[in-house]
Amino acid sequence: MRTAEVQRDTKETQIFVAVNLDGSGRTELASGIPFLDHMLDQIARHGATDLTVRAKGDLQIDAHHTVEDIGITLGMAVAQALGDRKGIRRYGHAYVPLDEALSRAVIDFSGRPGLEFHVPFTRARVGDFDLDLTHEFFQGFVNHAMATVHIDCLRGANAHHQCETVFKAFARALRASVELDPRAAGTIPSTKGAL
C-alpha cells in the first residue's frame, strides 16, 4: 500500500494529513472549514484515495493559512506515498461536469512544480469560503507534490458548481496519474530515468 502520514506545524497552523493512494475513498476530515472539507471529500471519493485531514489554524484571522497549509501538507503526503514514482502512469487528465459547470484538470508528476489555474469564478464566496483560496490550495499542493497541474473551468454560472467540478476533475486526474501501470512495472516513466 502506498501510504504516508505528514504532520506539519507552524506558528499559524498545525496540520496532519494521511493518505492511502490505493484506498477506496474513505475520509476523516476536520479542517475547521466546512466547505473545504466538502471539497477534500471530493478528492478522496473521486480519487479513490483514503484521506485524513486534521487541522488547527488561525481561523480567527481568516482561512488563508489553513487552506494553503493543508494543500502543502497534502502535497508532501502524496509525494511521500509515491516514493521514487516507479511504475506510475505519471500523467492524468479528466473533464468533470456538474449541471452547467465543466472543468478540466491535467496532472504530470514530473518532479517539477507548476500550476496553471484558470477558473473565472462567478462570485467571490461560497457561503463563508473565499474562493480565491482555491488557487492557494492547489499552489501549495503542486509546490510540495512536485507536480505540474493545469486546471481550467471551461464554463459555469454557479460558483459552487464551478469549484466542485474543479476538485472532482483534479481527483480523477490524480487517480489516473498515480495509478500503477502493469506494462511499466518498476520503471521510471521518463526518458531521463528520474523524476
C-alpha positions in Angstrom: 0.0 0.0 0.0 1.3 3.4 -0.9 0.6 5.4 2.2 2.1 8.4 4.0 1.4 10.5 7.1 2.7 14.0 7.5 2.5 16.4 10.4 3.3 20.0 9.6 3.3 22.6 12.4 3.9 26.3 12.1 3.1 29.3 14.3 -0.1 29.7 12.2 -1.3 26.1 11.7 -0.9 22.5 12.8 -1.8 20.1 10.0 -1.9 16.3 9.9 -2.6 14.5 6.7 -2.6 10.8 6.0 -3.1 9.3 2.5 -3.5 5.9 1.0 -3.2 6.2 -2.8 -4.6 2.7 -3.1 -7.7 3.3 -1.0 -11.4 3.3 -1.6 -12.3 7.0 -0.8 -12.7 6.8 3.0 -12.3 10.1 4.8 -11.8 11.6 8.2 -11.9 15.4 7.7 -11.7 18.1 10.3 -10.1 21.2 8.6 -12.3 23.6 10.6 -13.6 24.9 7.3 -16.8 23.0 6.3 -16.7 23.9 2.6 -13.1 22.8 2.3 -14.0 19.5 4.0 -16.7 19.1 1.3 -14.0 19.7 -1.4 -11.5 17.4 0.2 -14.2 14.7 0.3 -14.4 15.1 -3.5 -10.7 14.4 -3.8 -10.9 11.3 -1.7 -14.1 9.8 -3.2 -13.4 10.5 -6.8 -9.7 9.9 -6.5 -10.1 6.5 -4.7 -7.7 7.8 -2.1 -8.2 7.3 1.6 -7.7 10.7 3.2 -7.4 12.0 6.8 -7.0 15.7 7.4 -6.9 17.2 10.9 -6.1 20.9 11.1 -6.0 23.7 13.6 -5.3 27.1 12.2 -5.6 30.8 12.9 -9.2 30.9 11.6 -9.9 33.9 13.8 -7.8 35.9 11.2 -9.2 34.1 8.1 -8.9 30.8 6.4 -5.9 31.6 4.2 -3.1 30.0 6.2 -5.2 26.9 6.9 -6.3 26.2 3.3 -2.8 26.9 1.9 -1.1 24.7 4.5 -3.5 21.8 4.0 -2.6 22.0 0.3 1.1 22.0 1.2 0.8 19.1 3.6 -1.4 17.1 1.2 1.3 17.6 -1.5 4.0 16.4 0.9 2.0 13.3 1.8 1.3 12.4 -1.9 4.9 12.9 -2.8 6.0 10.7 0.2 3.4 8.0 -0.7 4.6 7.9 -4.4 8.2 7.4 -3.3 10.5 7.2 -6.4 7.5 7.1 -8.7 8.4 3.9 -10.3 5.7 2.2 -12.2 3.1 5.1 -12.1 1.3 6.3 -15.2 2.6 9.8 -14.4 0.0 11.7 -16.5 -3.7 12.0 -15.8 -6.5 14.1 -17.1 -10.2 14.5 -16.5 -13.2 16.5 -17.6 -16.0 16.7 -15.0 -19.4 18.3 -15.4 -21.8 19.4 -12.7 -25.0 20.7 -14.2 -24.0 23.8 -16.2 -20.3 23.8 -15.0 -17.5 21.9 -16.6 -13.8 21.7 -15.5 -10.7 20.1 -16.8 -7.7 19.0 -14.8 -4.4 17.7 -16.2 -1.6 16.4 -13.9 2.0 15.4 -14.7 4.0 14.0 -11.7 7.1 15.4 -13.5 9.2 16.3 -10.4 8.7 20.0 -11.4 6.2 22.1 -9.6 4.0 24.3 -11.8 0.4 25.5 -11.7 -1.8 26.9 -14.4 -5.1 27.8 -12.8 -7.8 29.4 -14.9 -11.1 29.5 -13.0 -13.2 32.6 -13.6 -15.5 32.2 -10.5 -18.8 33.9 -11.0 -18.7 35.2 -7.4 -16.1 35.7 -4.7 -17.5 33.4 -2.0 -19.5 30.3 -1.4 -21.0 30.7 2.0 -18.1 31.8 4.2 -15.5 30.3 1.9 -13.3 32.8 -0.1 -12.9 31.1 -3.5 -9.5 32.9 -4.0 -8.2 30.3 -1.6 -8.8 27.5 -4.1 -5.8 28.7 -6.0 -3.7 28.9 -2.8 -4.7 25.3 -2.0 -3.5 24.0 -5.4 -0.4 26.1 -5.4 0.6 24.6 -2.1 -0.1 21.1 -3.4 2.0 21.4 -6.6 4.9 23.0 -4.9 5.3 20.1 -2.5 4.0 17.2 -4.6 6.5 18.3 -7.3 3.8 18.0 -10.0 2.6 20.2 -12.9 -1.1 20.8 -12.7 -3.3 22.6 -15.2 -6.9 23.4 -14.0 -9.4 25.1 -16.2 -13.1 25.8 -15.6 -14.5 25.8 -19.1 -17.9 27.0 -18.2 -20.2 27.6 -15.3 -22.7 30.0 -13.8 -22.9 28.7 -10.2 -19.7 29.2 -8.3 -20.3 26.2 -6.0 -20.7 24.0 -9.1 -17.5 25.6 -10.6 -15.5 24.9 -7.5 -16.8 21.4 -7.1 -16.0 20.4 -10.7 -12.5 21.7 -10.2 -11.9 19.4 -7.2 -13.7 16.4 -8.8 -11.7 16.8 -12.1 -8.5 17.1 -10.0 -9.4 14.0 -8.1 -10.0 12.0 -11.3 -6.8 13.2 -12.8 -4.9 12.4 -9.6 -6.3 8.9 -9.6 -5.2 8.3 -13.2 -1.7 9.8 -12.8 -0.7 7.8 -9.6 -2.2 4.6 -10.9 0.3 1.8 -11.3 0.9 0.8 -14.9 1.3 -3.0 -15.2 3.2 -2.5 -18.5 5.8 -0.3 -16.9 6.2 -2.0 -13.5 9.4 -1.0 -11.7 10.4 1.6 -14.3 10.6 5.4 -14.0 8.2 7.0 -16.5 10.8 9.3 -18.0 13.5 9.2 -20.7 15.7 10.9 -18.1 15.5 7.8 -15.8 14.5 10.1 -12.9 11.5 12.3 -11.8 
